[in-house]
Amino acid sequence: MCNKSTKTILLSSFIFLHIFIISCDNDSTQSSNIIPEEIDSSVVKLNGLLTVSGNKIVNKNNKPVSFAGNSFFWSNDNWGGEKFYNASTVKWLKRDWNTKIVRAAMGVEDSGGYLENQQANKLRIRTIVESAIDEGIYVIIDWHSHHAENHIEEAKIFFQEMAQDYGEYENIIYEIYNEPLDVSWSEVVKPYALEVIEVIRSIDPDNLIIVGSPEWSQRIDLAAQDPITTFANIAYTLHFYTVYHQDWLRERATAALDSGIAIFISEWGSIGYSIIDLEVNKWMSWCHLNKVSHVNWSVNDKEEEWSIVVPGASVLGQWQESDLTAAGKLAKNIISNWPD
């Protein structure tokens, strides 16, 4: 058996144990004369359209699913993360990290974002979306805003265009409001969401839509108390960073699930450069237990606790171990070993 002291303790308990058990079970039941079938192994081909059933997100066979993947950094001009918005990075994440889902984060109000330079930012989003479709993985089109209610017409035009161009693909997930601030759910966020969802649903009747909640998408309880019921296939965003969000947020999220809504963690970050983050284990165990998908922040080389690669790393993938930050090593270990 493995000796913990001789292994890299990036993820100290849950994931490796779970995968080891699965591996052993498979080894004990497989017969040597079974010839494996050739199948299209892309995650989207195998799982198809994702839909909400009760408090779970399920695949085309009505089976609850949990996928792990990566979020790109803000798309804004000259913020640094935009240089990773290319097909090579998507391909590398899929093939080297086993990424099943990526998130394209359209910066909106801030300098260099959509409101200042629509064409450049849309091109970056389109690059990630089309690369994900080519690779057979899921992709979140994220309106990465903190004040979306102030720009509702722009959001409607953007999502109308995205639905028209990509709504036929089962890969697509719409995230219509990344992180509302300290505003009312029922009087601000929900009315905004209803207007944007109506635009999307007039074109794309079935792809999954996820909606943020107040206080940086931590007030999932408010959404649970007053959920969106006029449209189908709606889930709710939850974000966490382990240095700030521990048991209290998991308890809030569990209560929200128990009330009947579905949750999608479209952004999370570890403590950062620390190699060991036991809080991540608690969150990952929670995600696996509750069949919740999660996307790690972020694909970037900025000197920031949550960047996955060190400054100057290739913008085209092909990363070696030395190119990864401690947060990147931790995220890769989780994503690449996440049980299907």
N, C-alpha and C positions, 0 to 999 in steps of 0.2 A: 504493500500500500504506500501511498505517497506520504512523504515526510514534510510537514508544513514549513519547517525551517529551511528546507532546501528549495522551496518554490517561491516565486514572486507573489507577494500577498497583495495583489491588486483587487481581488474580490475574494474575501476570506472564507465564505461559507456556502451560500445558497447555490449559486450558479453551477460551480464545478461539481458539487455533490449531486445536484439534480441531473446534470448531463451524464455523469459517471453512472448513475443508476439506470438511466435510459439506455446507455451504451451496453451495460452488462445485460439488461433485459433482452435487448435485441440480439446480442451474441448468443444467449442461451436458447432463443427460440428459432433462429434462422437455420435452415437446413442448407448444407453445402451444395445440394443439387438444384437449388432455386436460382433461376436466371433472372436477374432484375430486368424489368421492362424499361424500354427507352421512353421517356416522357419529357415534355417541355417543363423544365423545373423552375421557370420564372415564378416568382411569388404571386404576381397578378394572374398569370395563367392558371395557377393551381387554386387560387382563392377567389378570384373574380371580384365582383362588386361588393364593397363593404357596406353593411347596413346595420342599423340599430334595432336590436330586439330586446325589449325590456331595458335592463341596465348594462347590457353587453353589446359590443360591436362584433358582428358575426360575418362569416364568409358566405359564399354562394351555396354552401351545403348546410347553412344555419348552425355552423360550429363557431363558438367564441374564439377569437383570435387575439394574439398579442404580438406586435412587431416592434423591432428595435431599429433605430436609425439615427441619422445626423441632420442637424439644422445648419444651414449656411448662415453667415453673419449678415448684418444689414446690407442691402444692395446698394446703398448710397454711393454717389461719386466721391472718390478720394477718401473714403473711410478705411480702405485697406482690404476689407474682406471681399470686395467686389472682384478682385483678381482671381478668386477661386471659382467664380461662376463659369465653369466650362465643362464640356462633356467628359474630358479626361478625368477630372476629379470625381464626377459621378460614377464613372466606370470603375475607378480604383476603389471607391468606397464599397461598391457592390461586390467586387471580386476579391478584394483583400480583407475587407472588414465584415463581409456578409451582411451589409446594410440592406434592409428590406424597404426602407422608406427614407426619403429626403424631404427637406423643407426649404423652400425658396422664400426668403424673408424680404418682402418688398417694403423698403423704407419709404415713409410717406411724407410727414411734415418737416422733418429735420433737413439741414443743409445737404444739398446733393441728392435729395430723395425724389419721389415721384412728382410732387407738386412743382419742383424746380426743373426736372429733366425727365419727362415721361418716357421718351423713346429709349434712352439708354437703360433706364431701370427696367422697363418692360422687356427689352431685349435680354437682359440678364435672367429675368424670371423665365422667359420663354426657353432660354438655353437649358436651364435646369429641368423644366417640365418636359421638354422634348427628349432630353437625354435620359430621363427616368423612364419615359415611355419606351424608348429604344432598348433600355436595359431590363424592362419588364418588372420594375419596382414601383411602389406607390410614391406619390409626390403631393405635398401640401403646398397649395398656393396661399401664402400668408400675407394678409394686409397688416404689415408690421407697424402698428400705430398705437399711440397712447391717447389720441384725441380724435378718433374716427368719426364721432358724432358731429364734429365741426366740418367734416368734409364728406358728407353722405352722398352728394351727387357724384363726386369723383369716385368714390367707392363703387357706386352702382354702375357707372360707366365702365370701370375697370373689370368688375366681375361679370358684367354682361359680355364683354369682349372675351374673357377667359372661358366662360361657359360656351359661347358660340364656337370658339376654336378648339376646345379640348373636352367639352362635356360628353362627347361620345366615348371617351376612354375611361375604362374602369380604374385606371391608375389614379384618378384625380380626387383630391380632397380639398375642399375650400375652408380656409380659416379666415373668417371675415372680420375679426377684431382680435388682434394679438393680446394686448394688455391695457384694458381700461384702467384709469386711475381711480381716485376716491370719488366715484360718482354713483348715482342710483342705478341699480340693475333694472327695476321695473319702469322707471321714468326716463332713463337715458339709454342704457345699453340695449335692453330688449326692444324698444321701438326702433332704434337704429337697425338692429339685427333683422327685424321683421321686414323692413323696407328692402334691405339688401337680399335677403333670402327670397323674397318675392321675385326680384329681378332674375336671380339664378334659376329658380324653379320654373319660370316661364320659358326657359330654354333647356335646362338640364333637370329633368324631373326626379332623378334618383341618386346622384352621387352624394357621398357623405359631406355634411357641412358641420364644422365645429365653431363654437361661439365662446369668446372670452368673457370673463366676469370681472367685477370691480376689484380694486386693490391688486393690480398686476396679476389677475387671473388666479387669485387665491380664495375669493369669496364664492366658491362653488356652492356653498350653502344657500346663498341668495337665489341663484339660478334654480336650485332644487326646489325652493319654496314657491317659485313662480316660473315654471318652465315654459318653453315654447311648445304650444300644442296645435297650432294652426298649420304646421308643416311637418312632414315626416322626415325621418333619417337625419335627426339633429343630435349631436353630442356636444359636450361642454369641455372647454379647455381648462386644464390645471397646469400651473407652472410651479416648479420648486427648485431651490438652490440649497444644498445641504447645510451650508453654513448658517442659513436663516430659518429653514423650514424642516421641522422634525415631527415628533409624534402628534403634536396638536393639529397639524395640517393633514396628516394621514387620517386622524380620527374624524376630522371634518369631511374629508373625501369619502371615507367609509360610510358615514351617515348619509351623504348625498347619493351614493350608490344604493344604499338601503331604501332611499325614498323613491328610487326607480329610474333615475337619469343615468346616461352613459357618459363616461369620462375618457378624454384623450389627453395624455401629457405631451403637448407639442413642444415643450421646452423644459430642459432640466440641466443643472450643472452641479458638479462635485465641488468639494472644498477648493480644489485647484491643484496647486503644485505639490501638495501633500500626497505621498504615494498611497497611503492608507486612508480610506474614508469609510468607516463602519456605517455611517448614516446612509451611504449609498446602498449597502447591503439591505438595510431595512426597507428602503424605497423599492429596490428591485424585487425583493420578496413580496412586497405588497402588490406590485404590478403583476407579477406572475400569478399570485393567488387570485387576484381579481380580474385577470385577463385584460389588462390595460396596456395599450401600446405607448411607447415613449420615444422621444427624439432628443438627442443630446446637443447642447449648445457649446461651442460652435466651430464650424470649419473656418479657421482663421489662424494667422500667425501673430496676431497682436499680443503684446506683452500684457496679458490679462489672465486671471486665474483659470478661465474656462476655455481658452483657445486650445485646440487639439494638437497643433504643431508649433515648433519653435520659430522665432523670427528668421526669415530667409529660407524657410523650407520651400521646396518646389510647389508651384501653384498648379501642377498637373498630376498630383498624386505621386506614386512611386516612392512613398516614404519608407525609410528604414526606421528601425527602432530608435536610433539617435535623433531622428527628426521629430519624434513625438514628445510632447510635454508629459508630465506625470498625469495630468488630467486626460490627455489624449490616450495614454497607455491604459488607463482605467476604463475609459469609454470604449476603446477598441476591444478590450477583454470582455466587457459586458455584451457589446453588440455582436461580436463575432461568435460568441458562445450562447447567444440567446436561444432558448429552446423553441422550436416551431410548435 
